């Protein structure tokens, strides 16, 4: 399980919502990768997650991204604790 701190003003960068925000959220990118990259190498997935995190201006560590990539690779659920500041 991972953990991230996100400002309430930037929560839309992380989570998908129904407000029609034009930018793709990290949650949407993660879901797309989970659907399309299961079974692929974790390093390949982590690189794509890093790009999505950078585009969303989210500060995931390399360890966070690798844990997420492993969850996608193996098809397991990944729990992320979000602390809104």
N, C-alpha and C positions, 0 to 999 in steps of 0.2 A: 504494500500500500504506500502511496506517495502522499506528499503534502505540499501545498503551495499557498502563499499569501497573495491575495489579489485585492486591489482597491475596488471599492464598490462602483466607482466610475468606470472601471475597466473590466467588469465582470463579463460583459458581452464578448470580449476577446476570447474568453475561455469556454463559455457555455452557449449552446444554441438556444435561441428564444424565438418567440413568434412575432417580434416587433418588426421583422423584415430588415434587420441590420444588413447592409450590403456586403460587408466583409465576412468571409468564412470564418467561423469560430474554430478554435482548437478542437473542441468536442466533435464537430462535424468532420474535421480532417482525421481525427483518431478513428471515428466510426468507419470512414471510407477505407482507411488502411486495414482495420480489423476485418473488413469484409473481403478485401482484395489481396491481402498479403499473408494470410495465415499459412504457416509452414515455410515461409521464406526466411532467409538468414536474419538474425536479430540485428546485425550490424547494418544491413541494408535498410531495415525498418527504422532503426534509430536515426539514421541520416535523414530520412523523410520526416520523422517526427521533429527533429531539430529544425528543419526548414519551416515546418508548420508553427513551431513554438516561436521561432524568430519572427515570422511574419505577424504573429499575434502579440509580439512583444512580451512574451511570458518567460520568466527566468527559471526554467527547469534545469536541473543539473544533469550532467552526463549520466550519472547513476539513475536518476529518475527516468530519463529517456530510455536507458537500456532495460530497466524493469518493465516499462510500458511495452517496449519492443518484444521482450520475452513473452509477455502476456498475449500479445497479438500473434506471435509465432506459434505458440502452443494452443491458442484458442481459449485461454482462461480469462476470467473476469479480472479487471484491474480496478481497484478502489483508489480514489483520489480524495483526500481530505482537503477541502478548500476553506481557508480562513479569510473572511472578507474583512478588510480594514477600512 
